[in-house]
Structures are given as C-alpha cells and as structure tokens.
Amino acid sequence: MTKAYWISAYRSISDNDALSAYAKLAGPSLTAAGGKFLARGIPAAVKENGQQERTVLIEFENVAAALAAYNSPGYQEALVALGVASRMIIRTFYKQMSMRSVPVFHGPHWGFALERRLG
C-alpha cells in the first residue's frame, strides 16, 4: 500500500488555550490511529506567496488510515475542544496517477483531500 501524508496548515489561531486542549487530545488520538508525526511547528522559510503559519505533517500507512484517524472518536473529541479557535486546512497526499479534490471536512475545520502524483 502507498503511504499517505496528512498536512494541517493553521491559517489563523484565535484561542491558544483551545488549541492547546485540541493538541493534547489530537496527538495521542492520531498516534493511536497509526499516525507518525514527521514535522510540526512554524516553517523555517516560506516561498511562493506562502504564509508563516503553524504546519503539521503526519504519515499514515494509507489514505484509508488517515481518513479513519480523522473520523475516530478521539480526534472528533479534539475538534470539539478546538471549536472555532482555529481556521485550519487538512490535506492528504499519496502517490497516485490522478489529481483531484474531494471534499471531506466540513464546518469550521475545512479543507480537502488532494490526491496527487508525488513521484
């Protein structure tokens, strides 16, 4: 199976306490679902009109595992703790022949899964 990579980009954060509560729940939940945190924090450099925003990169065994992690009770609890304290985009990448956007996340935590050929 092809590995999947979940990238969370935090466009804005309005409540650091809520973000902290989210992180305390989300980290263990995503790890328990098979996620491996590869990078998290503020980028060292931003290019091509990028934004200096908190970003998290997580590796999963496949897209199904990444989506199952998102839909898990633990991660959903983390999203409730976050509330509307952050405007976040979540993208899931994996090696595939096609490129298309599929809506998968709704509400204040919006984004899409982008299927894209990586290699």
GROMACS elastic network, one bead per residue, 0.5 to 0.9 nm:
[ bonds ]
;  ai    aj funct       b0    kb
    1    61     6  0.71503   500
    1    62     6  0.63979   500
    2    61     6  0.68409   500
    2    62     6  0.56149   500
    2    63     6  0.81253   500
    2    94     6  0.66541   500
    2    95     6  0.64851   500
    2    96     6  0.84975   500
    3    59     6  0.69343   500
    3    60     6  0.58377   500
    3    63     6  0.73007   500
    3    93     6  0.85847   500
    3    94     6  0.61580   500
    3    95     6  0.76418   500
    4    58     6  0.83571   500
    4    59     6  0.58347   500
    4    60     6  0.50903   500
    4    61     6  0.60977   500
    4    63     6  0.52237   500
    4    64     6  0.86445   500
    4    65     6  0.82678   500
    4    66     6  0.70024   500
    4    92     6  0.64544   500
    4    93     6  0.55536   500
    4    95     6  0.78259   500
    5    57     6  0.67185   500
    5    58     6  0.55816   500
    5    60     6  0.61400   500
    5    61     6  0.87318   500
    5    62     6  0.81891   500
    5    63     6  0.79762   500
    5    66     6  0.78567   500
    5    91     6  0.79575   500
    5    92     6  0.53824   500
    5    93     6  0.50772   500
    5    94     6  0.63936   500
    6    35     6  0.88881   500
    6    56     6  0.78580   500
    6    57     6  0.57267   500
    6    58     6  0.50331   500
    6    59     6  0.63491   500
    6    60     6  0.76138   500
    6    63     6  0.88215   500
    6    66     6  0.69869   500
    6    90     6  0.67380   500
    6    91     6  0.55831   500
    6    93     6  0.65333   500
    6   113     6  0.87920   500
    7    55     6  0.69872   500
    7    56     6  0.55811   500
    7    58     6  0.65034   500
    7    59     6  0.89352   500
    7    89     6  0.79564   500
    7    90     6  0.55830   500
    7    91     6  0.51409   500
    7    92     6  0.63171   500
    7    93     6  0.80147   500
    8    54     6  0.81833   500
    8    55     6  0.55192   500
    8    56     6  0.50569   500
    8    57     6  0.66683   500
    8    58     6  0.85640   500
    8    88     6  0.66476   500
    8    89     6  0.55611   500
    8    91     6  0.65010   500
    8    92     6  0.88943   500
    9    12     6  0.89734   500
    9    53     6  0.66786   500
    9    54     6  0.60349   500
    9    56     6  0.66666   500
    9    87     6  0.86087   500
    9    88     6  0.56277   500
    9    89     6  0.51988   500
    9    90     6  0.65318   500
    9    91     6  0.85173   500
   10    13     6  0.69388   500
   10    53     6  0.59025   500
   10    54     6  0.53827   500
   10    55     6  0.63056   500
   10    56     6  0.86858   500
   10    86     6  0.66771   500
   10    87     6  0.59643   500
   10    89     6  0.64546   500
   10    90     6  0.87804   500
   11    51     6  0.80505   500
   11    52     6  0.89679   500
   11    53     6  0.62737   500
   11    54     6  0.78258   500
   11    86     6  0.73503   500
   11    87     6  0.53595   500
   11    88     6  0.55699   500
   11    89     6  0.73033   500
   12    53     6  0.76637   500
   12    54     6  0.87662   500
   12    85     6  0.82177   500
   12    86     6  0.54947   500
   12    87     6  0.52293   500
   12    88     6  0.72010   500
   13    16     6  0.67859   500
   13    19     6  0.76063   500
   13    84     6  0.88928   500
   13    85     6  0.57782   500
   13    87     6  0.66542   500
   13    88     6  0.85972   500
   14    18     6  0.86975   500
   14    19     6  0.86947   500
   14    84     6  0.81362   500
   14    86     6  0.60419   500
   14    87     6  0.86426   500
   15    18     6  0.54472   500
   15    19     6  0.63804   500
   15    20     6  0.87755   500
   15    82     6  0.85332   500
   15    84     6  0.85547   500
   15    86     6  0.73109   500
   16    20     6  0.60714   500
   16    21     6  0.86217   500
   16    85     6  0.76396   500
   16    86     6  0.88794   500
   17    20     6  0.50258   500
   17    21     6  0.62704   500
   17    22     6  0.86059   500
   17    82     6  0.87721   500
   17    85     6  0.87955   500
   18    21     6  0.50250   500
   18    22     6  0.61218   500
   18    23     6  0.85982   500
   18    81     6  0.62264   500
   18    82     6  0.50093   500
   18    83     6  0.73955   500
   18    84     6  0.87957   500
   18    85     6  0.62556   500
   18    86     6  0.85906   500
   19    23     6  0.61174   500
   19    24     6  0.86910   500
   19    81     6  0.79234   500
   19    82     6  0.56510   500
   19    83     6  0.89060   500
   19    85     6  0.68066   500
   19    86     6  0.73192   500
   20    23     6  0.50593   500
   20    24     6  0.62702   500
   20    25     6  0.88193   500
   20    82     6  0.82704   500
   21    24     6  0.52756   500
   21    25     6  0.65992   500
   21    26     6  0.86055   500
   21    78     6  0.74051   500
   21    81     6  0.60884   500
   21    82     6  0.68582   500
   22    25     6  0.53609   500
   22    26     6  0.57655   500
   22    27     6  0.83509   500
   22    75     6  0.87202   500
   22    77     6  0.82606   500
   22    79     6  0.64455   500
   22    80     6  0.79674   500
   22    81     6  0.53955   500
   22    82     6  0.50779   500
   22    83     6  0.88005   500
   23    27     6  0.57167   500
   23    28     6  0.85480   500
   23    78     6  0.73077   500
   23    82     6  0.85649   500
   24    27     6  0.60676   500
   24    28     6  0.71875   500
   24    78     6  0.79307   500
   25    28     6  0.60394   500
   25    29     6  0.62780   500
   25    30     6  0.87706   500
   25    74     6  0.68923   500
   25    75     6  0.69662   500
   25    77     6  0.73187   500
   25    78     6  0.50986   500
   25    79     6  0.87689   500
   25    81     6  0.83302   500
   26    29     6  0.50907   500
   26    30     6  0.59603   500
   26    31     6  0.84151   500
   26    74     6  0.70375   500
   26    75     6  0.53473   500
   26    76     6  0.84826   500
   26    77     6  0.81423   500
   26    78     6  0.52789   500
   26    79     6  0.79216   500
   27    30     6  0.53965   500
   27    31     6  0.61210   500
   27    32     6  0.85377   500
   27    35     6  0.89031   500
   27    37     6  0.86197   500
   27    75     6  0.85303   500
   28    31     6  0.50576   500
   28    32     6  0.59414   500
   28    33     6  0.85358   500
   28    74     6  0.83749   500
   28    75     6  0.88596   500
   29    32     6  0.51452   500
   29    33     6  0.63082   500
   29    34     6  0.89518   500
   29    35     6  0.86718   500
   29    69     6  0.74608   500
   29    72     6  0.78242   500
   29    73     6  0.84587   500
   29    74     6  0.52616   500
   29    75     6  0.57047   500
   29    78     6  0.84288   500
   30    33     6  0.50211   500
   30    34     6  0.65908   500
   30    35     6  0.52319   500
   30    36     6  0.79852   500
   30    37     6  0.88337   500
   30    58     6  0.86266   500
   30    66     6  0.85422   500
   30    69     6  0.58150   500
   30    70     6  0.77572   500
   30    72     6  0.86255   500
   30    74     6  0.81370   500
   30    75     6  0.69339   500
   31    34     6  0.52090   500
   31    36     6  0.61567   500
   31    37     6  0.78019   500
   31    69     6  0.87452   500
   32    35     6  0.70178   500
   32    69     6  0.84591   500
   33    60     6  0.85137   500
   33    65     6  0.72062   500
   33    66     6  0.80124   500
   33    68     6  0.76082   500
   33    69     6  0.53595   500
   33    70     6  0.89930   500
   33    72     6  0.80645   500
   34    59     6  0.83002   500
   34    60     6  0.61267   500
   34    61     6  0.73183   500
   34    65     6  0.73360   500
   34    66     6  0.83069   500
   34    69     6  0.79232   500
   35    58     6  0.59184   500
   35    59     6  0.55475   500
   35    61     6  0.79233   500
   35    65     6  0.83021   500
   35    66     6  0.74915   500
   35    69     6  0.78952   500
   36    57     6  0.85280   500
   36    58     6  0.53423   500
   36    59     6  0.50526   500
   36    60     6  0.66100   500
   37    40     6  0.74241   500
   37    56     6  0.75877   500
   37    57     6  0.60910   500
   37    59     6  0.64548   500
   38    56     6  0.78618   500
   38    57     6  0.55223   500
   38    58     6  0.55583   500
   38    59     6  0.68154   500
   39    55     6  0.78552   500
   39    56     6  0.57262   500
   39    57     6  0.51079   500
   39    58     6  0.72166   500
   40    43     6  0.84021   500
   40    54     6  0.72095   500
   40    55     6  0.55643   500
   40    57     6  0.62241   500
   40    58     6  0.86636   500
   41    44     6  0.89856   500
   41    53     6  0.80839   500
   41    54     6  0.50544   500
   41    55     6  0.55327   500
   41    56     6  0.65265   500
   42    45     6  0.86756   500
   42    52     6  0.65977   500
   42    53     6  0.57503   500
   42    55     6  0.62283   500
   42    56     6  0.88563   500
   43    46     6  0.66318   500
   43    52     6  0.65176   500
   43    53     6  0.71375   500
   43    54     6  0.71657   500
   43    55     6  0.71890   500
   44    52     6  0.86905   500
   45    52     6  0.78530   500
   46    49     6  0.75021   500
   46    50     6  0.54027   500
   46    51     6  0.64627   500
   46    52     6  0.63579   500
   47    50     6  0.54798   500
   47    51     6  0.82960   500
   50    53     6  0.86489   500
   52    55     6  0.89674   500
   58    66     6  0.88815   500
   59    62     6  0.84557   500
   59    66     6  0.82081   500
   60    63     6  0.71555   500
   60    64     6  0.87644   500
   60    65     6  0.62025   500
   60    66     6  0.57833   500
   61    64     6  0.82735   500
   61    65     6  0.63410   500
   61    66     6  0.78033   500
   62    65     6  0.53944   500
   62    66     6  0.65321   500
   62    67     6  0.89041   500
   62    94     6  0.76817   500
   63    66     6  0.50059   500
   63    67     6  0.61544   500
   63    68     6  0.84391   500
   63    92     6  0.71317   500
   63    93     6  0.79025   500
   63    94     6  0.72426   500
   64    67     6  0.52050   500
   64    68     6  0.59988   500
   64    69     6  0.85341   500
   65    69     6  0.60873   500
   65    70     6  0.86497   500
   66    69     6  0.51041   500
   66    70     6  0.63641   500
   66    71     6  0.87754   500
   66    92     6  0.75389   500
   67    70     6  0.50119   500
   67    71     6  0.62168   500
   67    72     6  0.85350   500
   67    92     6  0.85783   500
   67   104     6  0.87429   500
   68    71     6  0.50576   500
   68    72     6  0.59121   500
   69    72     6  0.50913   500
   69    73     6  0.86246   500
   69    74     6  0.84380   500
   69    75     6  0.68553   500
   70    73     6  0.85543   500
   70    74     6  0.87530   500
   70    75     6  0.59137   500
   70    76     6  0.71238   500
   71    74     6  0.84020   500
   71    75     6  0.67540   500
   71    76     6  0.64247   500
   72    75     6  0.54358   500
   72    76     6  0.61939   500
   72    77     6  0.86295   500
   73    76     6  0.50886   500
   73    77     6  0.61167   500
   73    78     6  0.86775   500
   74    77     6  0.51270   500
   74    78     6  0.63969   500
   74    79     6  0.88940   500
   75    79     6  0.63322   500
   75    80     6  0.87418   500
   76    79     6  0.50490   500
   76    80     6  0.63997   500
   76    81     6  0.87731   500
   77    80     6  0.51048   500
   77    81     6  0.63812   500
   77    82     6  0.87606   500
   78    81     6  0.50528   500
   78    82     6  0.62956   500
   78    83     6  0.87637   500
   79    83     6  0.62136   500
   79    84     6  0.89329   500
   79   109     6  0.79362   500
   80    83     6  0.51289   500
   80    84     6  0.87452   500
   82    85     6  0.57382   500
   82    86     6  0.70685   500
   83    86     6  0.75771   500
   83   108     6  0.75909   500
   83   109     6  0.86647   500
   84    87     6  0.71387   500
   84   108     6  0.58439   500
   84   109     6  0.78720   500
   85   108     6  0.88036   500
   86   108     6  0.77871   500
   86   109     6  0.76954   500
   87   108     6  0.64475   500
   87   109     6  0.61944   500
   87   110     6  0.75205   500
   88   108     6  0.78395   500
   88   109     6  0.55289   500
   88   110     6  0.63535   500
   88   111     6  0.73288   500
   89   105     6  0.89280   500
   89   109     6  0.68181   500
   89   110     6  0.56239   500
   89   112     6  0.74232   500
   90   105     6  0.80606   500
   90   109     6  0.81130   500
   90   110     6  0.71640   500
   90   111     6  0.51247   500
   90   112     6  0.63382   500
   90   113     6  0.72549   500
   91   111     6  0.65680   500
   91   112     6  0.55909   500
   91   114     6  0.60149   500
   91   115     6  0.89331   500
   92   112     6  0.76857   500
   92   114     6  0.58210   500
   92   115     6  0.71466   500
   93    96     6  0.89690   500
   93   113     6  0.71762   500
   93   114     6  0.59173   500
   93   115     6  0.56313   500
   93   116     6  0.62089   500
   93   117     6  0.83027   500
   93   118     6  0.79129   500
   94   114     6  0.84523   500
   94   115     6  0.63208   500
   94   116     6  0.63548   500
   94   117     6  0.69088   500
   94   118     6  0.66910   500
   95    98     6  0.88660   500
   95   115     6  0.77331   500
   95   116     6  0.63976   500
   95   118     6  0.51085   500
   95   119     6  0.64144   500
   96    99     6  0.77827   500
   96   115     6  0.68884   500
   96   116     6  0.60228   500
   96   118     6  0.73239   500
   96   119     6  0.84393   500
   97   115     6  0.86198   500
   97   116     6  0.71666   500
   97   117     6  0.54577   500
   97   118     6  0.89004   500
   98   115     6  0.66599   500
   98   116     6  0.59629   500
   98   117     6  0.63153   500
   99   114     6  0.69527   500
   99   115     6  0.50236   500
   99   117     6  0.67009   500
  100   113     6  0.83902   500
  100   114     6  0.59611   500
  100   115     6  0.55228   500
  100   116     6  0.70763   500
  101   112     6  0.63488   500
  101   113     6  0.59828   500
  101   115     6  0.66310   500
  102   112     6  0.57933   500
  102   113     6  0.55183   500
  102   114     6  0.66565   500
  102   115     6  0.81755   500
  103   106     6  0.79402   500
  103   110     6  0.87273   500
  103   111     6  0.70678   500
  103   113     6  0.66017   500
  103   114     6  0.89593   500
  104   110     6  0.82230   500
  104   111     6  0.71611   500
  104   112     6  0.55700   500
  104   113     6  0.65056   500
  105   108     6  0.89556   500
  105   109     6  0.65766   500
  105   110     6  0.51717   500
  105   111     6  0.57005   500
  105   112     6  0.63738   500
  105   113     6  0.85015   500
  106   109     6  0.60397   500
  106   110     6  0.50566   500
  106   111     6  0.74187   500
  107   110     6  0.60091   500
